[in-house]
Amino acid sequence: MPRYEYRCRTCGDTFELSRPMARSADPADCPAGHDDTVKLLSTVAVGGTKSAPAPNAGGGGGGGCCGGGCCG
């Protein structure tokens, strides 16, 4: 089940809730009992030790955004 992050506008605490995606926009009470909360936009962290190779900025038949040519 996805976890969503919320911030309480009353006390400033940030907290997480596990809930179905269909309920992600439902109101959430903060653990201190306040009901003035806002859902935060979270980023997804992906672990690993390898990184993707850098794109070929010089063209040269690598495909690029325009089939290998320079967009301009």
N, C-alpha and C positions, 0 to 999 in steps of 0.2 A: 504494500500500500504506500503511495507517495507521501512524503513529508513536506509540509508547507510551513514557511516562516512568517510570523506575524510580529508586529510591534504595537505595544499599548501606548496610546496617545496620552493617557493619564499619568502613568508612572514611568514610561520610557523603556520598560523591560522588553526584551525580544525573546520570543518563545516559539517552539515548533509543535505542530500537531500532525499526526498521521490520520489521514481521512481519504475517502474515495475521491477521484478526480471530479465526479459529479457534484461533490460538496465543497470543492476548494474555495468557492466564493461565498460560502455561508458565513455568517457572523461568527466570530471566535471570542470567547471570554478569556481574558488574561488570567494566569494562575493566581493573581492577587484579588480577582473578583471584579475587575473593571470590564466594562463592555465597549469602550471606545477604542477599537483596535483597527489596524490596517494590515492587509496582506502585503508582504514584501516580495519584490521580484528577486528570485534566487538564481544563482548560476549553478551549473552542473560541473562538478570536478571529475575529471577523468584521470585515473592514475596510470602510470606506466613509466618505463625508462627510455623507450625509444621515441625519437621525435620524427615527424614527417620531413622529408627533404624540402628545401626551399624551392619555390617555383623558379623556372628559368626565365629571368627577366629580359634576356637578350634575344628572345625568339628562337630561331634555329630549328623550326619544325617540332617544337615541343607541344603544340596544340594551343596553349594559351586561351584567352577569352575569345579570340576571333580566328581560330583555326591556325594559329602560328604566326599570324601577321600582327603588326602593331596597331592597336586601337588608337584612333586619334581624331 
